[in-house]
Amino acid sequence: MSREQPRNFLFAAACLMIAGCATVRPRPDYDRAAARIKGATGQAEVYQPGDEKACAVRVDELLEGGISADEAVQICLLNNPSLQAAFMDIGVARAELVQAGLLSNPSLSAALRLPSGGGLANVNVGLAQNIADLWQIPPRKRAAERSLDRTILDLARRAASLAAEAKAAYFQAVGAQERHAIGQQNLGVAKTLLDLAQARQQAGAATELDTNLSRSSVLQAELAVESDRLAAADGRRTLATLLGLTSDADSLVLLDPLPEVPSTLPDVEQLVEVAMSSRLDLRAAEQVVAAAEAELLKQYRRVFPRVDVGLVLERGERKAQGGRDVLADTARASIANGGLTAPEIQPRSARRRHTDLIIGPSLDLELPIFDQNQAQIAKARFAYEQADKTLEALERSVSQEVRGAVDKLRTAWKVAQVYRDRSIPLAQSNLDLSRDAYQAGRASFLTVLEAQRVFLESRSRYVEAAQTAASAIPELEQTVGLPFRELAPTVPAGPTQDSAGNQPQGSSPR
């Protein structure tokens, strides 16, 4: 073997090290997650790591002049800090996938042995590689790929859930604002009744009790206004938290009123089919099953956990024979020459040492005699069966979840319609009749107070029902897995109020 062979041996080891290098680049995975989120929420823009400055600029643009419900969802997807943190899970999953595809590091061994009689040292160098990776890496990568896919789906599901929470919080805040506006209108109604009672008392047609009862009604209305103001402020703060805002929540301007739900919704069975194909948690559960299956295969292939093959290089010194058998050498020389011949005697000074370089393959195999990875295989099989049953249970629950969400939406909207179209007009009419009768002396003040209480309560109940119906919309979106506008393309907005809190002409009072 030439002198260059040890150098080539080391060069091969260096090449193996360079070939094993890999980098973690999760950007394409971020893009996949963003596409999933856009499909689930119907929004055009989603935060991605590295886009912080652009997102901040876009959020400021959306906040300028007030925000709609869709804009609130958009801001949430761009600026929510918990969602931004969740993106790092994708980077972790990508790193685990890269790690799963790497060969195990080769092992390098060296030994030096010094002869007691002096001379050159014996050197042994070995380079070995575990080739069990060749059949273990494929299932290991498949498991890591499924885990990455599940992480992306989990992130998209989290984003969709945050979007639903933001929309629900928006409607909660709008409902609280409308209750506050109604409270102020109710206070005006109470003060009008107080003026009527005071005027009749001055005219001698009413008692001081009537006036005091009216003052009590005004006081209760004032307290209700303060309570509604605090609820409205809390609603805006909750919304601001979901949007990731640090500014004063009172500065939030909410442009959309509570929406009206169409009287007809898609067929429930159709919604169930849509949910089966669109629900991200179902897709994530499928990836869990696939990952568990890959893990089971990986454990089967780990029966031979380590099979090392390599090369061994040995350098050793070989000495010339130290002594001679004179009789045997004389006999051999005489036979060869046909007569008595003395053997050739090599002088000691002429005797030389020889160096041998020996290279050859090596094999190191762990025999699976006692530990055949039985326990890990059984564990992986149980995990696979568990994942499969969990997916089945989730599929069975989807149908009922969709039916429940649709029923909740329809019921809430029906209740709101009853209050708006029947209860409030009737209560308004009764209040007007009782006030006219009281002013004419044909009804007691208690009758007027009772009519006023029913009227004010009907208005408040209507807003609560409309708020419940509005909150049921994002719940249905989350249950089905698609934006509501794709399920019901035309969703008319509810009646709006002017800056004074008055209803537009032709709409029922709230």
C-alpha positions as CSV (number, residue, x, y, z in Angstrom):
1,M,0.0,0.0,0.0
2,S,1.3,3.4,-0.9
3,R,1.8,6.4,1.4
4,E,-1.2,8.0,-0.2
5,Q,-3.7,5.4,1.1
6,P,-3.9,6.7,4.7
7,R,-4.6,10.2,3.3
8,N,-7.3,8.8,1.0
9,F,-8.8,7.1,4.0
10,L,-9.0,10.3,6.0
11,F,-10.3,12.2,3.0
12,A,-13.2,9.7,2.6
13,A,-14.1,10.3,6.3
14,A,-14.2,14.1,5.7
15,C,-16.4,13.6,2.7
16,L,-18.9,11.6,4.8
17,M,-19.0,14.5,7.2
18,I,-19.7,17.1,4.5
19,A,-22.4,14.9,2.9
20,G,-24.2,14.7,6.2
21,C,-24.7,18.5,6.5
22,A,-28.3,19.7,6.2
23,T,-30.1,23.0,6.9
24,V,-33.5,23.8,8.3
25,R,-35.6,26.0,6.0
26,P,-39.2,26.2,7.2
27,R,-40.3,29.0,4.8
28,P,-42.2,26.7,2.4
29,D,-44.0,25.2,5.4
30,Y,-45.0,28.7,6.6
31,D,-46.5,29.2,3.1
32,R,-48.4,26.0,3.4
33,A,-49.8,27.0,6.8
34,A,-50.8,30.4,5.4
35,A,-52.6,28.8,2.5
36,R,-54.5,26.6,5.0
37,I,-55.4,29.6,7.2
38,K,-56.6,31.6,4.2
39,G,-58.8,28.7,3.1
40,A,-60.3,28.2,6.6
41,T,-60.9,31.9,7.3
42,G,-61.5,33.5,3.9
43,Q,-58.9,36.2,4.7
44,A,-56.3,37.3,2.2
45,E,-53.4,38.1,4.5
46,V,-51.8,36.1,7.2
47,Y,-48.7,36.6,9.4
48,Q,-45.6,34.7,8.6
49,P,-42.3,34.9,10.5
50,G,-40.0,37.6,9.2
51,D,-43.0,39.8,8.0
52,E,-43.3,41.7,11.4
53,K,-42.7,45.2,10.0
54,A,-45.0,44.7,7.0
55,C,-47.7,43.3,9.3
56,A,-47.4,46.2,11.7
57,V,-47.9,48.7,8.8
58,R,-50.9,46.8,7.5
59,V,-52.5,46.7,10.9
60,D,-52.2,50.5,11.2
61,E,-53.8,50.8,7.8
62,L,-56.7,48.6,8.8
63,L,-57.3,50.4,12.1
64,E,-57.5,53.8,10.5
65,G,-61.1,55.1,10.4
66,G,-62.6,52.1,12.2
67,I,-62.8,48.4,11.6
68,S,-65.4,46.0,10.3
69,A,-65.9,42.4,11.6
70,D,-63.8,41.0,8.7
71,E,-61.1,43.6,9.3
72,A,-61.0,42.6,12.9
73,V,-60.4,39.0,11.9
74,Q,-57.7,40.2,9.4
75,I,-55.9,42.1,12.2
76,C,-56.1,39.1,14.5
77,L,-54.4,36.9,11.9
78,L,-51.7,39.5,11.3
79,N,-51.0,40.7,14.9
80,N,-52.1,38.1,17.5
81,P,-48.9,37.2,19.5
82,S,-50.0,33.7,20.4
83,L,-50.6,32.9,16.8
84,Q,-47.2,34.3,15.9
85,A,-45.6,32.2,18.6
86,A,-47.4,29.1,17.3
87,F,-45.6,29.5,13.9
88,M,-42.4,28.4,15.7
89,D,-43.9,25.0,16.1
90,I,-43.6,24.6,12.4
91,G,-39.9,25.4,12.6
92,V,-39.5,22.8,15.3
93,A,-41.3,20.2,13.2
94,R,-39.2,21.0,10.1
95,A,-36.0,20.6,12.2
96,E,-37.2,17.2,13.4
97,L,-37.9,16.2,9.8
98,V,-34.3,17.2,8.8
99,Q,-32.9,15.3,11.8
100,A,-35.0,12.2,10.9
101,G,-33.4,12.1,7.4
102,L,-29.8,12.3,8.6
103,L,-27.4,9.3,8.7
104,S,-26.0,8.5,12.1
105,N,-22.4,9.7,12.5
106,P,-19.7,7.3,11.5
107,S,-17.3,6.1,14.2
108,L,-13.6,6.5,14.1
109,S,-11.3,4.3,16.2
110,A,-7.5,4.3,16.6
111,A,-5.1,2.3,18.6
112,L,-1.3,2.6,19.1
113,R,0.8,-0.3,20.4
114,L,4.5,0.1,21.2
115,P,6.7,-3.1,21.0
116,S,8.7,-3.8,24.2
117,G,11.8,-4.5,22.2
118,G,11.8,-1.2,20.4
119,G,11.2,-0.4,16.8
120,L,8.2,1.0,15.0
121,A,4.8,1.2,16.7
122,N,1.8,-0.7,15.5
123,V,-1.1,1.5,14.5
124,N,-4.7,0.4,14.0
125,V,-7.3,2.8,12.5
126,G,-10.9,1.9,11.8
127,L,-13.8,3.8,10.2
128,A,-17.3,2.3,10.6
129,Q,-20.8,3.4,9.5
130,N,-24.2,2.1,10.9
131,I,-26.0,0.9,7.8
132,A,-29.2,0.2,9.7
133,D,-30.1,3.8,8.9
134,L,-30.6,2.7,5.3
135,W,-33.8,0.9,6.2
136,Q,-34.7,3.0,9.3
137,I,-34.6,6.4,7.7
138,P,-37.5,6.0,5.3
139,P,-40.2,5.2,8.0
140,R,-38.5,7.7,10.3
141,K,-38.9,10.5,7.7
142,R,-42.5,9.5,7.0
143,A,-43.3,9.8,10.6
144,A,-41.6,13.2,10.8
145,E,-43.4,14.4,7.6
146,R,-46.8,13.4,9.0
147,S,-45.9,15.2,12.2
148,L,-45.0,18.3,10.2
149,D,-48.3,18.1,8.3
150,R,-50.2,17.7,11.5
151,T,-48.4,20.7,13.0
152,I,-49.4,22.8,10.0
153,L,-53.0,21.7,10.3
154,D,-53.0,22.3,14.1
155,L,-51.7,25.9,13.4
156,A,-54.3,26.5,10.8
157,R,-57.0,25.2,13.1
158,R,-55.7,27.4,15.9
159,A,-55.7,30.4,13.6
160,A,-59.3,29.6,12.5
161,S,-60.3,29.3,16.2
162,L,-58.7,32.7,16.9
163,A,-60.5,34.2,13.9
164,A,-63.8,32.8,15.2
165,E,-63.1,34.2,18.7
166,A,-62.2,37.6,17.2
167,K,-65.4,37.7,15.2
168,A,-67.5,36.6,18.2
169,A,-65.7,39.2,20.4
170,Y,-66.4,41.9,17.8
171,F,-70.1,41.1,17.9
172,Q,-70.1,40.9,21.7
173,A,-68.5,44.4,21.7
174,V,-71.0,45.7,19.2
175,G,-73.9,44.2,21.2
176,A,-72.6,45.8,24.3
177,Q,-72.3,49.1,22.5
178,E,-75.9,48.7,21.3
179,R,-77.1,47.8,24.8
180,H,-75.4,51.0,26.1
181,A,-77.1,53.1,23.4
182,I,-80.4,51.5,24.2
183,G,-79.8,52.1,27.9
184,Q,-79.3,55.8,27.1
185,Q,-82.6,55.8,25.2
186,N,-84.3,54.0,28.1
187,L,-83.0,56.7,30.4
188,G,-84.6,59.3,28.1
189,V,-87.9,57.3,28.3
190,A,-87.7,57.2,32.1
191,K,-87.0,60.9,32.3
192,T,-89.9,61.7,30.0
193,L,-92.2,59.7,32.3
194,L,-90.7,61.6,35.3
195,D,-91.6,64.9,33.6
196,L,-95.1,63.6,33.0
197,A,-95.5,62.6,36.6
198,Q,-94.1,65.9,37.9
199,A,-96.5,67.8,35.6
200,R,-99.5,65.9,36.8
201,Q,-98.4,66.3,40.4
202,Q,-98.2,70.1,40.0
203,A,-101.6,70.0,38.4
204,G,-102.9,68.0,41.3
205,A,-103.8,65.0,39.2
206,A,-101.0,62.8,40.6
207,T,-99.5,62.0,44.0
208,E,-95.9,62.4,45.2
209,L,-95.7,58.6,45.2
210,D,-96.0,58.6,41.4
211,T,-93.2,61.1,41.2
212,N,-91.0,59.2,43.6
213,L,-91.6,55.9,41.7
214,S,-90.7,57.7,38.5
215,R,-87.5,59.1,40.1
216,S,-86.6,55.5,41.1
217,S,-87.1,54.4,37.5
218,V,-84.7,57.1,36.3
219,L,-82.1,56.1,38.9
220,Q,-82.3,52.5,37.8
221,A,-81.9,53.5,34.2
222,E,-78.8,55.6,35.1
223,L,-77.3,52.6,36.9
224,A,-78.0,50.4,33.9
225,V,-76.3,52.9,31.6
226,E,-73.2,52.8,33.7
227,S,-73.3,49.0,33.8
228,D,-73.7,48.9,30.0
229,R,-70.9,51.3,29.5
230,L,-68.5,49.1,31.5
231,A,-69.7,46.0,29.6
232,A,-69.0,47.8,26.3
233,A,-65.5,48.8,27.5
234,D,-64.8,45.3,28.6
235,G,-66.0,44.0,25.2
236,R,-63.6,46.3,23.4
237,R,-60.7,45.3,25.7
238,T,-61.4,41.7,25.0
239,L,-61.4,42.3,21.3
240,A,-58.2,44.4,21.5
241,T,-56.5,41.6,23.3
242,L,-57.4,39.1,20.5
243,L,-56.2,41.6,18.0
244,G,-52.9,42.0,19.7
245,L,-53.3,45.7,20.3
246,T,-51.6,47.6,23.2
247,S,-53.4,50.9,22.6
248,D,-56.4,52.1,24.6
249,A,-59.4,49.9,23.6
250,D,-61.7,52.9,23.9
251,S,-60.1,54.2,20.6
252,L,-61.5,51.2,18.7
253,V,-64.2,52.2,16.3
254,L,-66.5,49.3,15.4
255,L,-68.3,49.9,12.1
256,D,-70.5,46.9,11.6
257,P,-73.8,46.4,13.3
258,L,-75.0,43.0,14.5
259,P,-75.7,41.0,11.4
260,E,-79.0,39.5,10.3
261,V,-79.0,35.8,9.6
262,P,-80.8,34.7,6.4
263,S,-84.1,33.0,7.0
264,T,-82.8,30.0,5.1
265,L,-79.6,28.2,5.6
266,P,-78.0,25.4,3.6
267,D,-79.3,21.9,4.2
268,V,-77.9,20.4,7.4
269,E,-76.8,17.2,5.6
270,Q,-74.9,19.3,3.1
271,L,-73.2,21.1,5.9
272,V,-72.2,17.8,7.5
273,E,-70.6,16.7,4.2
274,V,-68.8,20.0,4.0
275,A,-67.5,19.6,7.5
276,M,-66.2,16.1,6.8
277,S,-64.1,17.4,4.0
278,S,-63.1,20.8,5.5
279,R,-62.6,20.3,9.2
280,L,-58.9,20.8,9.9
281,D,-59.0,18.8,13.1
282,L,-60.1,15.8,11.0
283,R,-57.2,16.3,8.6
284,A,-54.9,16.6,11.6
285,A,-56.3,13.4,13.2
286,E,-55.6,11.6,9.9
287,Q,-52.0,12.8,10.0
288,V,-51.8,11.4,13.5
289,V,-52.9,8.0,12.2
290,A,-50.4,8.2,9.4
291,A,-47.6,9.2,11.8
292,A,-48.5,6.3,14.1
293,E,-48.4,3.9,11.2
294,A,-45.0,5.1,10.2
295,E,-43.8,4.9,13.8
296,L,-44.9,1.2,13.9
297,L,-43.0,0.4,10.8
298,K,-39.9,2.2,12.2
299,Q,-40.1,0.1,15.3
300,Y,-40.3,-3.1,13.3
301,R,-37.2,-2.1,11.4
302,R,-35.3,-1.5,14.6
303,V,-35.0,-5.2,15.4
304,F,-31.5,-4.8,14.1
305,P,-30.7,-1.4,15.7
306,R,-27.0,-1.3,14.7
307,V,-25.1,-2.9,11.9
308,D,-21.7,-1.3,11.5
309,V,-19.6,-1.8,8.4
310,G,-16.3,-0.1,7.8
311,L,-12.6,-0.3,6.9
312,V,-9.7,-1.1,9.2
313,L,-6.2,0.1,8.4
314,E,-3.3,-1.5,10.3
315,R,0.4,-0.6,10.1
316,G,2.8,-3.1,11.7
317,E,6.5,-3.9,11.7
318,R,7.8,-7.3,10.5
319,K,11.4,-8.2,11.6
320,A,13.8,-10.6,9.7
321,Q,14.3,-13.9,11.4
322,G,16.4,-13.5,14.4
323,G,18.0,-17.0,14.4
324,R,18.9,-19.8,12.0
325,D,18.5,-23.6,12.2
326,V,22.0,-24.4,10.9
327,L,21.4,-28.2,10.6
328,A,18.2,-27.8,8.6
329,D,19.7,-25.1,6.4
330,T,22.8,-27.3,5.8
331,A,20.6,-30.2,4.8
332,R,18.5,-28.1,2.4
333,A,21.6,-26.6,0.8
334,S,23.4,-30.0,0.4
335,I,20.4,-31.6,-1.2
336,A,20.1,-28.7,-3.6
337,N,23.8,-28.8,-4.6
338,G,24.2,-32.6,-4.6
339,G,26.9,-32.5,-2.0
340,L,27.7,-31.2,1.5
341,T,27.2,-27.5,1.3
342,A,27.3,-24.9,4.2
343,P,24.3,-22.6,4.3
344,E,24.7,-18.9,3.5
345,I,25.0,-16.9,6.7
346,Q,23.5,-13.4,6.5
347,P,25.4,-10.9,8.6
348,R,23.4,-9.3,11.4
349,S,24.0,-5.9,9.9
350,A,22.3,-7.0,6.7
351,R,19.1,-8.1,8.4
352,R,16.3,-5.4,7.8
353,R,13.0,-4.7,9.3
354,H,9.8,-4.5,7.1
355,T,6.6,-2.4,7.5
356,D,3.3,-3.8,6.4
357,L,0.1,-1.8,5.7
358,I,-3.0,-3.9,5.9
359,I,-6.5,-2.7,5.1
360,G,-9.7,-4.7,5.1
361,P,-13.5,-4.6,5.8
362,S,-15.1,-4.8,9.2
363,L,-18.5,-5.8,10.5
364,D,-20.1,-5.2,13.9
365,L,-23.6,-6.6,14.3
366,E,-25.8,-6.5,17.4
367,L,-27.6,-9.8,17.6
368,P,-31.3,-9.4,18.5
369,I,-31.4,-12.5,20.7
370,F,-33.0,-11.2,23.9
371,D,-34.1,-7.7,23.0
372,Q,-36.0,-7.9,19.7
373,N,-37.7,-4.5,20.3
374,Q,-40.9,-6.3,21.3
375,A,-42.1,-3.8,23.8
376,Q,-41.6,-0.8,21.5
377,I,-43.3,-2.6,18.7
378,A,-46.3,-3.3,20.9
379,K,-46.3,0.3,22.2
380,A,-46.3,1.6,18.6
381,R,-49.1,-0.7,17.7
382,F,-51.3,0.4,20.6
383,A,-50.6,4.1,19.7
384,Y,-51.7,3.4,16.1
385,E,-54.9,1.7,17.2
386,Q,-55.6,4.6,19.6
387,A,-55.1,7.2,16.9
388,D,-57.4,5.3,14.5
389,K,-60.1,5.1,17.2
390,T,-59.7,8.7,18.0
391,L,-60.2,9.7,14.4
392,E,-63.3,7.5,14.2
393,A,-64.7,9.1,17.4
394,L,-64.1,12.6,16.0
395,E,-65.8,11.8,12.7
396,R,-68.8,10.5,14.6
397,S,-69.1,13.7,16.6
398,V,-68.8,16.1,13.7
399,S,-72.4,15.4,12.5
400,Q,-73.9,16.2,15.9
401,E,-71.7,19.3,16.3
402,V,-72.9,20.7,12.9
403,R,-76.5,20.0,13.7
404,G,-76.2,21.6,17.1
405,A,-74.5,24.8,15.7
406,V,-77.2,25.1,13.0
407,D,-80.0,24.6,15.5
408,K,-78.4,27.2,17.9
409,L,-78.1,29.8,15.0
410,R,-81.7,29.2,13.8
411,T,-83.1,29.3,17.3
412,A,-81.3,32.5,18.3
413,W,-82.3,34.2,15.1
414,K,-85.9,33.1,15.5
415,V,-86.0,34.5,19.1
416,A,-84.5,37.8,17.8
417,Q,-87.1,38.0,15.1
418,V,-89.9,37.5,17.6
419,Y,-88.6,40.3,19.8
420,R,-88.0,42.6,16.8
421,D,-91.2,42.0,14.9
422,R,-93.7,41.3,17.6
423,S,-92.6,41.8,21.2
424,I,-91.1,45.3,20.8
425,P,-93.9,46.8,18.7
426,L,-96.5,45.4,21.1
427,A,-94.6,46.7,24.1
428,Q,-94.2,50.1,22.4
429,S,-97.9,50.2,21.7
430,N,-98.8,49.3,25.3
431,L,-96.5,51.9,26.7
432,D,-98.0,54.6,24.5
433,L,-101.6,53.6,25.4
434,S,-100.8,53.4,29.1
435,R,-99.1,56.9,29.1
436,D,-102.1,58.3,27.2
437,A,-104.5,56.7,29.7
438,Y,-102.5,57.9,32.6
439,Q,-102.4,61.4,31.3
440,A,-106.1,61.3,30.9
441,G,-106.6,59.9,34.3
442,R,-107.9,56.5,33.2
443,A,-104.9,54.4,34.3
444,S,-102.7,54.3,37.4
445,F,-99.0,55.2,37.4
446,L,-98.1,51.6,38.2
447,T,-99.7,50.5,34.9
448,V,-97.4,52.9,33.1
449,L,-94.4,51.7,35.0
450,E,-95.1,48.1,34.2
451,A,-95.6,48.9,30.5
452,Q,-92.3,50.9,30.5
453,R,-90.5,47.9,32.2
454,V,-91.8,45.5,29.6
455,F,-90.8,47.8,26.8
456,L,-87.3,48.4,28.0
457,E,-86.8,44.7,28.8
458,S,-88.0,43.7,25.3
459,R,-85.5,46.1,23.7
460,S,-82.6,44.7,25.8
461,R,-83.7,41.1,25.2
462,Y,-83.7,41.7,21.4
463,V,-80.1,42.9,21.5
464,E,-79.1,39.9,23.5
465,A,-80.8,37.5,21.1
466,A,-79.3,39.3,18.1
467,Q,-75.9,39.1,19.8
468,T,-76.3,35.4,20.5
469,A,-77.3,34.8,16.8
470,A,-74.3,36.8,15.7
471,S,-71.9,34.9,17.9
472,A,-73.4,31.6,16.6
473,I,-72.1,32.6,13.1
474,P,-68.4,32.1,13.9
475,E,-69.3,29.0,15.9
476,L,-70.9,27.6,12.8
477,E,-67.9,28.6,10.7
478,Q,-65.6,26.8,13.1
479,T,-67.9,23.7,13.2
480,V,-68.1,23.4,9.5
481,G,-64.6,24.6,8.7
482,L,-65.5,27.3,6.1
483,P,-66.3,31.0,6.2
484,F,-70.0,31.8,6.6
485,R,-70.2,33.7,3.4
486,E,-69.3,30.5,1.5
487,L,-72.1,28.7,3.3
488,A,-74.6,31.6,2.9
489,P,-73.3,34.0,0.3
490,T,-75.7,36.8,1.1
491,V,-75.7,37.9,4.8
492,P,-77.5,41.2,5.1
493,A,-76.4,43.6,7.8
494,G,-78.8,44.5,10.6
495,P,-80.4,47.9,11.0
496,T,-78.0,50.6,11.9
497,Q,-78.3,53.5,14.3
498,D,-77.2,57.1,13.8
499,S,-74.7,58.8,16.1
500,A,-77.5,59.6,18.5
501,G,-78.5,56.0,18.8
502,N,-81.8,56.5,16.9
503,Q,-83.3,53.9,14.6
504,P,-83.5,54.6,10.9
505,Q,-87.0,55.3,9.6
506,G,-89.0,52.1,9.1
507,S,-87.0,49.9,11.5
508,S,-88.2,48.7,14.9
509,P,-86.8,50.4,18.0
510,R,-84.3,48.4,20.0
